[in-house]
Amino acid sequence: MSNKVNEFQILNADNTELMRISQEGTLSLNLNELQTIQAHFAKLQRNPTDVELEVILRDLVTAIMRPVYTS
């Protein structure tokens, strides 16, 4: 098991590159979600790590599934 944290190079990525990163990294995010994440990290002036993207994904899934479990 590796303890290395990887950085996703999204700050200067165009839409095609964002989608490639999502597909190759198995993020399964759509372009709008990727652009939102890109804008957030642009404000921070840095790229996200793989750990940060995993947390974002977890939170998105939780937000999407919450109405299913509460109804």
QUINOR-V600540 format. One record per residue. RES is the residue in three letters. NEAR is the number of other ideal C-beta (glycine too) atoms within 10 Angstrom. Layout:
# QUINOR-V600540
res: {RES RES}
near: {NEAR NEAR}
This chain:
# QUINOR-V600540
res: {MET SER ASN LYS VAL ASN GLU PHE GLN ILE LEU ASN ALA ASP ASN THR GLU LEU MET ARG ILE SER GLN GLU GLY THR LEU SER LEU ASN LEU ASN GLU LEU GLN THR ILE GLN ALA HIS PHE ALA LYS LEU GLN ARG ASN PRO THR ASP VAL GLU LEU GLU VAL ILE LEU ARG ASP LEU VAL THR ALA ILE MET ARG PRO VAL TYR THR SER}
near: {3 5 4 6 9 13 12 21 11 20 13 9 17 8 11 9 13 21 16 12 18 20 11 8 14 7 20 11 20 12 13 8 16 21 15 13 22 20 10 12 17 13 7 9 7 11 18 21 13 14 10 17 23 13 12 17 16 10 10 14 11 10 9 9 10 10 8 7 7 6 5}
